[in-house]
Amino acid sequence: MKPNALICTKTGEEYPLNEPIWQSPEGHLLDIRFRPTLEKTLIRNRSANLWRYREAIPIEKDENIVSFGEGATPMQKINIAGVDVYFKLDFLFPTGSYKDRGSSVLISKIKELGIRHVVQDSSGNAGSSIAAYCAKADIACDIYVPKGVSGAKLAQIRAFGANVRIIDGTRQDAAEAAWEAAQRSYYASHCWNPFFFQGTKTFAFEVAEQLGWKAPDVVILPAGNGTLLIGAYIGFRELMKAGITDKIPKLIGVQAANCSPLYEAYQEGLPYIPAITALPSIAEGIAIAKPIRGNQMLQYVELTEGIFLAVSEEEITDALLLMCSKGYFIEPTSAAVVAGVRQYVEHFWEGEKIVSVLTGSGLKAIDKIITVLKSS
Ligand SMILES: *Cc1c(COP(=O)(O)O)cnc(C)c1O
C-alpha cells in the first residue's frame, strides 16, 4: 500500500496521486489517501494564510502553488438567539467565498500536472473562484453556468477571462453539460475532483488553531454539494490522527427546505439520496437536487452523530436581515446556514461550543438582497 494514492470510492482500486484523472476509468468518484504532517511549532511561524499547513497539502513543489495569500479568515463570536456562536468569516476570501480554499489547492495541482485547459460548472461562486485561480496560473477554463445565474457572479467569471457557457436549463443541466465536456478535458469540479477537498479541509485546521488547537463540539455547515462539509470532516479527522485534537466535532448540515434531498434521506433513515421535487430557493448556492457526493455526506454526518436541518425561505430571509442588522453583508445562501444555527440553538443545543461559517459576500447577490429589503 502506497502512502499516497487516488482511490476509487466504489472498487477501492488505487491510482498514483500524479495521474491526471478526476474519475476512475469506470467513471466512479475518487478520494485521496495522503498522510499529512501537522506540526504546531512549524505552523506557528508561518504567514497567516492557508498554506501555513503546507505539509498537510498534497502539492509536491512550492513553485506550483497558486495563491493570493488566502485563508486564515477571522473567527468572530456572534450572538444568535441568546447563544454565542463562533463564525468563520469566509466571505472575506479574494473572490468573495470560501470556494477559494479548494480552488487554490486544486489549481496548484493542475499546474503541477501540466494541464493547460479545464472545465467546471457552477451556480456562480465555484466558477468565479476557479476562473480567478486559472487567470493567475494562465490556465484556460470553460465555465458552465445555468441561465439566470446572479449577474455579479457571471460578471466575475467573465472578468477573469473564462469562456462562459450558459446552459438553457437547470443547475443540474449545467453540471451534466460540463461533465460531458470533461470527458475530453480535465474536470476542475468542486464536487468530483478530490483535490478540491484537500483545500476545504483547511477550514478545520484554522478552526482548531484559532481555538487553541482544540476541536469545537459542534460545527454547522451548508450542505449543498458538501464541499465544505466533506472537507471539514477530512480536516478534523487528520487533526485527530495527528494527535492534536481529541475528537471530531458533531457535523450539522443545513439545507434549504425547498431543495433538501439529504434532509429527507436523514429524516427517513434512507441509506441513499432520494429523488426529490425541488422548488427554487433564494439560497441558490445550496439548491442541489442530486449531490454526487450525497452518500459520503450522509456517512460523515452520521459518523459524527450529527444531523441535517432544513430551513424555510422565510427563515433564510429573516436570518439575512438579522445578520445585516449586525453589520454582516452576506449572500442569502450564507444566511441559510445562519438560519440553521438558529434552529439548532433553539431546538437542539445542549450547552456545546458551536462553530459555523459565513460563506459568501452579499456583494454577490445585490438584486436578491434588495428584493428582501423592499419586502421587509
Ligand atoms: C458553494 C457555496 C455553499 C455550499 O457549499 P456546498 O459545497 O455546495 O455544500 C454555501 N455558500 C456559498 C456562498 C457557496 O458559494
PDBQT file of the ligand as one rigid body, heavy atoms in Angstrom, charges set to zero:
ROOT
HETATM    1  C1  LIG A 401     -20.849  26.702  -2.619  1.00  0.00    +0.000 C 
HETATM    2  C2  LIG A 401     -21.462  27.514  -1.558  1.00  0.00    +0.000 A 
HETATM    3  C3  LIG A 401     -22.153  26.947  -0.484  1.00  0.00    +0.000 A 
HETATM    4  C4  LIG A 401     -22.460  25.493  -0.372  1.00  0.00    +0.000 C 
HETATM    5  O1  LIG A 401     -21.433  24.634  -0.480  1.00  0.00    +0.000 OA
HETATM    6  P1  LIG A 401     -21.595  23.158  -0.948  1.00  0.00    +0.000 P 
HETATM    7  O2  LIG A 401     -20.272  22.718  -1.276  1.00  0.00    +0.000 OA
HETATM    8  O3  LIG A 401     -22.483  23.116  -2.170  1.00  0.00    +0.000 OA
HETATM    9  O4  LIG A 401     -22.217  22.390   0.163  1.00  0.00    +0.000 OA
HETATM   10  C5  LIG A 401     -22.587  27.768   0.520  1.00  0.00    +0.000 A 
HETATM   11  N1  LIG A 401     -22.436  29.099   0.459  1.00  0.00    +0.000 NA
HETATM   12  C6  LIG A 401     -21.817  29.690  -0.565  1.00  0.00    +0.000 A 
HETATM   13  C7  LIG A 401     -21.699  31.163  -0.586  1.00  0.00    +0.000 C 
HETATM   14  C8  LIG A 401     -21.320  28.920  -1.611  1.00  0.00    +0.000 A 
HETATM   15  O5  LIG A 401     -20.695  29.527  -2.627  1.00  0.00    +0.000 OA
ENDROOT
TORSDOF 0
